[in-house]
Amino acid sequence: MATETSSPAQRLIGDVAPKLAQLTDDVLFGDVWARPGLSPRDRSLITVATLTALYRTGQLPSHLRLALSNGLTPDELVEAITHLAFYAGWPNAMTAATALKEVLAEQATTAETHDDGARRLTGPARHCLCTLRPTQHHPDRRRCPRPGLHRRTHAGHPRGNNPARQGV
């Protein structure tokens, strides 16, 4: 049964496929996404590209939100989707662009323009990977149940003082 603190996977399929929900939480997001070889930003770009290429429209909006939360800009996502049109097919890219448009429209009130001209999400639309749902920034990463997967840096900016994001 889904509760206020359950993960998106638990809320989505936990009642019919509890083991799949557990594996999604523990293995996919608890291990694979936490590995040090790629930044969460890079993992998000790869995931969005793969979902677009394979026409996996059910998962695409949540991973577009995740990509924005992980520091990809709307312009970068548009450019990736445009690039994919020539490799993954026009209909796939058009569907991904439409999904991105809808995600951006729902989050438009929580975006701000930074000094470099890029728009990045701020405030409650940011996500913590420990829950994958909109949440306020944990004031102390140690309070997060999965601090290694915490998406928002202490500086509150996707390129802030998070050591895993240095040089990204």
C-alpha positions in Angstrom: 0.0 0.0 0.0 1.4 3.4 -1.0 2.1 5.9 1.7 3.2 9.5 1.8 6.8 8.4 2.1 6.7 5.6 -0.5 8.8 5.9 -3.6 7.3 6.5 -7.0 7.9 2.9 -8.0 6.1 1.8 -4.8 3.2 4.1 -5.6 3.0 3.1 -9.2 3.4 -0.7 -9.1 4.1 -1.7 -5.4 0.6 -3.2 -4.9 0.9 -5.5 -8.0 4.6 -6.0 -8.4 6.3 -5.3 -5.1 9.5 -7.1 -6.0 9.9 -5.0 -9.2 9.2 -1.8 -7.2 11.9 -2.9 -4.6 14.4 -3.7 -7.3 13.7 -0.3 -9.0 14.4 1.4 -5.7 17.3 -0.6 -4.4 19.2 -1.7 -7.5 18.3 0.8 -10.3 18.2 4.0 -8.2 20.1 2.7 -5.1 23.0 1.3 -7.0 23.2 1.9 -10.7 22.3 5.7 -10.5 24.7 6.1 -7.6 27.8 4.7 -9.3 30.6 7.2 -9.6 31.5 6.5 -13.2 29.0 9.0 -14.6 27.4 12.1 -13.1 23.6 12.0 -12.5 23.4 14.7 -15.3 25.1 12.4 -17.8 23.0 9.4 -16.7 19.9 11.5 -17.3 21.0 12.6 -20.8 21.7 8.9 -21.7 18.4 7.8 -20.2 16.3 10.5 -22.0 18.1 9.7 -25.3 17.5 5.9 -24.9 13.8 6.4 -23.9 13.3 8.7 -26.9 15.1 6.3 -29.3 13.1 3.3 -28.1 9.8 5.3 -28.0 9.2 4.6 -24.3 6.7 7.4 -23.8 5.4 6.1 -20.4 8.8 6.7 -18.7 9.9 9.8 -20.7 8.1 12.6 -18.7 9.5 11.5 -15.4 13.0 11.2 -16.8 12.8 14.6 -18.4 11.9 16.0 -15.0 14.8 14.1 -13.6 17.1 15.4 -16.3 16.1 19.0 -15.5 16.6 18.4 -11.8 20.1 16.9 -12.5 21.2 20.1 -14.2 20.4 19.6 -17.9 18.9 22.8 -19.3 15.8 22.8 -21.5 18.0 24.0 -24.4 20.3 21.0 -24.0 17.3 18.6 -23.9 15.8 20.2 -27.0 19.2 19.9 -28.8 19.5 16.3 -27.8 16.0 15.6 -29.0 16.6 17.4 -32.3 19.8 15.4 -32.8 17.9 12.2 -32.1 15.4 12.9 -34.8 18.0 11.9 -37.4 19.1 8.8 -35.6 16.0 7.6 -33.8 13.3 8.8 -36.1 11.2 11.9 -36.6 8.1 10.6 -34.8 10.2 9.6 -31.7 11.7 13.1 -31.5 8.4 14.8 -32.1 6.9 12.8 -29.2 9.8 13.6 -27.0 9.6 17.3 -27.8 5.9 17.3 -27.0 6.6 15.5 -23.7 9.3 18.1 -22.8 7.0 21.0 -23.7 4.4 19.6 -21.2 7.0 19.0 -18.5 8.3 22.6 -19.0 4.8 24.0 -18.9 4.1 22.3 -15.6 7.3 23.5 -14.1 7.4 27.0 -15.6 6.6 28.7 -12.3 9.6 27.2 -10.6 12.3 28.2 -13.1 14.8 31.0 -13.0 17.3 32.4 -15.4 20.9 32.2 -14.3 23.8 34.5 -15.1 24.8 32.2 -18.0 21.4 32.7 -19.6 20.3 29.1 -18.9 17.0 28.3 -17.2 17.2 25.9 -14.4 14.6 24.6 -12.0 14.6 25.8 -8.4 12.5 25.4 -5.3 10.0 22.6 -4.8 10.2 21.3 -8.4 13.7 20.1 -7.6 13.9 16.4 -6.8 15.8 14.2 -4.3 16.7 10.9 -5.9 16.0 9.2 -2.6 12.3 9.7 -3.2 12.1 10.9 -6.9 9.3 13.2 -6.0 9.2 17.0 -5.7 10.6 17.9 -2.3 12.2 20.7 -0.5 16.0 20.6 -0.2 17.3 18.5 2.7 19.1 21.1 4.8 21.6 18.4 5.8 22.4 15.6 3.4 22.8 13.3 6.4 19.1 13.5 6.9 18.4 12.0 3.5 17.8 8.2 3.6 20.0 7.8 0.6 22.5 10.6 0.8 24.7 9.3 -2.0 21.8 9.8 -4.4 20.9 13.3 -3.3 20.3 15.4 -6.3 20.4 18.9 -5.0 23.7 20.3 -4.0 24.2 22.2 -0.7 24.6 25.4 -2.6 21.2 24.8 -4.2 22.5 25.0 -7.7 23.1 22.0 -10.0 26.7 22.9 -10.4 27.3 23.9 -6.8 29.6 22.3 -4.3 28.6 18.7 -4.8 32.0 16.8 -5.3 30.4 14.3 -7.7 29.5 17.2 -10.0 32.9 18.9 -10.2 34.0 19.5 -13.7 30.5 18.7 -15.1 
